[in-house]
Structures are given as C-alpha cells and as structure tokens.
Amino acid sequence: MQLSEVFRALGENGLAELLRHVSIGRLRTYQLYENLKVRAHARKLNTETLRKSGPRFWSRLLEGDEELARDLAQGVLVSNLEMVQAVLDFLGIPNRDGFFEKDVDAGQYLTEGWQQRVWERFHGQFPETLLVFYINHLGWELGKAEEVFVPAAA
C-alpha cells in the first residue's frame, strides 16, 4: 500500500480536515517547516497557505506523489503527538513521546484486528479523520498494511 492511497481513501474533504490539524509551531520545532514549504511550492507557509493548498495537494496525491504524502503525513503526525503516543501506548509499542525506533519489530503488537481495536478505543476522543489517518499510517509505516483500513460501523 502506498501512503498516497491513505490520503485518497480519506477524500478531498478528509485531506482538508487533516490540514486544519497541522501546527506551524510544531513543524518548526521538529524541523519539518522548510521541507513542507518546499514541497508545497510556497514562499511562506502558514495555516492559510496550507488550507488554500489543499486542492493542489489533492491533485498531486491523486497522481501518487509519495514525497508529498510523506511530508504531509509527518506534518500532521508531529502536530498531533498526543494522539500518536496514546495509540502506541495502547498497542504496547515502545516509544519515546510518540516516536519509536524505525527498526522496531512491531509485528508482535499489531495482532489480528488491531486497527478496529484502536478505532473502538479512541473513537470520540480524537477527530475521526485524524484517527483513521493515523491507524492507516501506522500500518503503512510498519509495513503491515496491504490495504486501507475503514472502520466498521459502531
């Protein structure tokens, strides 16, 4: 599964919602600001620029722009580390404030049905689109997901 597929599964409105959850301050703190600014083809990057860039980002994601998908994903996730850490802690994946070692073998933590369990545990606590995005991102990042997760109706 490609990361751009996760964005496409959320739809253009889902992308717009994710962009509203990006913190420019967190981008700067984690040194992602310049990368995303360049990827966005923007002279300056602020919340208004991000919001207005949504349709252009959407077109590029439809074309399978994986570099854009990765930079957007990083921006969304560092802006929502509280959710990331809560999910990782719930799954028992060792992490430091929401970050885990890239070579971690998470197979033992991602047991059958883990996505639905995460959804059921955190649905209502975090914005739906953001939570579905992270569940799919985690599956993509750890190489365990072959298709996009869509939560079962509650």
N, C-alpha and C positions, 0 to 999 in steps of 0.2 A: 504494500500500500504506500502511495506517495502522500506526503504531507499536504500538498495542494488539494488532494481528494477530500481531506478532512474539512478544509475551508469550503470546498464546493458543496459538500453534503450539508453544511450549515446554511447555505444560500447567501445571497447578497445581503439580505437583512441581517442574517447572523453575523456576517463579516462586519457590517456597520455597528452592530451591538458590541462586538469584541473590540473594535477600535475605540469605542467610548470608554472601555475599561483600561486603556493604556495611560500610564502615568509618565509624563515627560521627565519629572524628577527622578523616577526610578530608572528610566532609560539612561539618564546622565550618571546616576550612582553606579550602575552596573556597566558603564561604558558601552552602551548599545546605541546611544543617541546618534552618533555620526554614521554608523553603519546603516541604520534605518533611514536617516536623512538622505544618504546617497542612494539607497535602494528605492526610496520614494521619489527620487528625482526632484527634490525640493531644496530651495535656497535656505529656508528655515523650516524647522519642524516644531509645530505646536499642536494643541488639540484641534484647533480649527483646520489646520492643514491636513491632519490625519483624517478628520471627518470628511472633508471635501475630496480627499484622495481615494475614498472607498470605491467609487465606480471604476477608477483606473486600476486600482489593485485587483478588483473583481475580474476585469478583463484579462489581466496578466495571470491571475490564478486559474482562470478557465483555460488558458494556454499552457498551463502546467509549469509556471515559473517557480521552481523549487527553492531558489535562493531567496526570493521574496517571501515565500511561505515560511522558510526557516527564520528569517529576520522578524517577520510579523509575529510568529509564534513566540520567539524569545521575548519580544517586547510585551506581549500580552501576559506571558507567564511571570516575568520578573515584576510586573505591575500587580500581580495577584499571588504573591508568595505565601500569604496566609492560607489560601485555599490549597495550593500545591503541597505545603507542608502538612496540612490536615489530612489530605488524601494519602500521602506517602506514609504518614504515621499510622493511619487506619489500616493500610495494607501491610504494615510492618517492614517497609523497605527502609533500611538505614539511610539517614540523610542528615545533612547539616543545614538547618534553616531552609529546607526545601530543595537543597542541592544534593545529589548523590554522585558517587563515583561513576564515571562513564563505563567502566568495565564491570560494574556490579552485575552479578548473575541474579536477576530478579525473577527468574522462572519459578523459583520456589514460592514466591509471594503472589504471583499472578496465576492463581489457581482457577479452575473452571468457574465461570460466572462472576469473575472479579469485577467486571465493568458494571454489571447490574447491581451488585452489592454496593459499590461506591455510589452509584446513582441513587439507590434507595436510602443510603446513609446521609448523603449531603444535599439531596434534592430539597429545595426550600431554604437551605442555609446559604447557598451561593446562587448567583444568577444561572438559569438553566443553560443558556448557550455557552457560557463560560465553563461550566462543569462538564458538559458534553464535549466541548473542545478539549479540555484537559484529559479527560478519560481517553479520548482518541489519540491525543498527542503522546500520552504515556505509553499506550500500546504501540504506537509508531516508533517512539524513541527506543524502547526496549526490544524492538523487533519481534514482538509477539502478535501484532495485529495484521491480519490479512485483508480485512475489510472494515469499513467504518461502522462503529457501534452506534446504534439507535436504541435509546432506552425503551423498554417495554412500558406500556401504559400502566400508570399506578392504580 
